[in-house]
Amino acid sequence: MQPFPSEDFLLETQLSRHLYHDVAKDLPIIDYHCHLSPELIADNHRFRSITEIWLEGDHYKWRAMRANGVNERFCTGDASDWEKFEAWARTVPETLCNPLYHWTAMELKRPFGVTKALSGATAREIFDACNRQLLEGDLTTQSILRQFRVAVACTTDDPADSLEAHRKLAERADPDTRVYPTWRPDKALAVSDVPAWNAWIDKLGQTAKVSISSWAQLLSALESRHTAFHELGCRASDHGLDRMDTEPCTDAEAATIFDKLRAGKSVDAGEAAKFRSALLYRMALLDHARGWVQQFHLGALRSTNSRMRRLLGPDTGFDSIGDFDQARPLQQFLDSLDSSDRLAKTIIYNVNPSDNPVFATMVGNYQDGSVPGKMQWGSAWWFLDQLDGMEAQMRMLSNMGLLARFVGMVTDSRSFLSYPRHDYFRRLVCRMLGEDVRRGLLPDDKELLGKVVADISFRNARDYFGFQLGEVAKQPKAA
């Protein structure tokens, strides 16, 4: 029996195998959106066990374990590393036909070289083998990034963060992987929880070394932090929103709402929407002025289980696809910026597959010829980050726009073992093109198709963001 996954996993034609093995496989990775810890990277952290690196913070796995009848103690509770790993191992065979089954096999194969299927029967052997490598081998955070040929990793950072870890990372001479912050100002918009919002405003003021007692001072503090991010190599913002807020709001109205919030008073839904709209617009202007890329992740219905949110907090695996109205507010937001020629390069991501045609066509409305692929429909996100979802996104993009200008894949992950997702994506791109050639829909032109594969896998993102690349990008083969 061949090991699973095989070297030709997903590659069903001779051409797709050529495109992957000879073009895509060894290209560097630009991971322009992830949730890795910059502190762990800066400290070149060595993980105590595979449980720490693989299961902590992974809400995908927690959801599967809960669905398999695993008690919360073995997901987010006080069970030992071995107990949690063994509970996950017993769950893995039940994930057959779920993308977790593929990812599990791929993440064990690389970097650990494990080709046995994980199950309750093999759990102890695999747990011990992986732990030996983590404790004794070259598998610290920085070396893992190097082994996966990650030229750039962009973490997700709050404007109130000190960015000390990023300063430490920036001081390295000729690093293999460049690590840059990404501006994620969601807490500035989270006015439904007034005490938490005020605590965040206080923290922002401390970090920016200013007192924030007015709307104007808030804008000044945000601009100051935006500058600090830029100086450390940040070239992108990111926003996680239900939908775009586009309620008209004057500075005077925003100032009045700010004063109300700062006094500890709650605001109604209309006031909250106006305030968020004003802030989003102002921050979009900052992005444009500095030549950044703005990213918007739209449509997730978050923290749906109120009981578990009280117990565990947000981002613990209780989110789902939302059915928010997206088209009109997104158009209004983009148009308000484009009408004054202040629309930055933009990537929009949807989590509801019914919105695929909306997002695929929306980006075409604001292409202006200034930059190839200025407006991007981002890679299949979250619940769509699987074979069917990724192929549907790229097929729709092909029909409505230019697949060849697509900036490709991101991990969007908290795990240092998630980089096989880039490999998964590249295999799928090669499979799609090979299949279209087999069906007579594309010419059998290796040079043309190879260029498209290399562009989507690496070069488009390289040119679009303009990051200074890490040293692995200069190496011809994987380390």
Secondary structure by P-SEA (a helix, b strand, c coil): cccccccccccccaaaaaaacccccccccccccccccaaaaaacccccccccccccccaaaaaaaaaaccccccccccccaaaaaaaaaaacccccccaaaaaaaaaaaacccccccccccaaaaaaaaaaaaaacccccaaaaaaaacccbbbbbbcccccaaaaaaaaacccccbbbbbbbbccccccccaaaaaaaaaaaaaaaaccccccaaaaaaaaaaaaaaaaaacccbbbbbccccccccccaaaaaaaaaaaaacccccaaaaaaaaaaaaaaaaaaaaaabbbbbbbccccccccaaaaacccccccccccccccccaaaaaaaaaaaaacccccbbbbbccccaaaaaaaaaaacccccccccccccccccccccaaaaaaaaaaaaaccccccccccccccccccccaaaaaaaaaaaaaaaaaaaaccccccaaaaaaaaaaaacaaaaaaccccccccccccccc
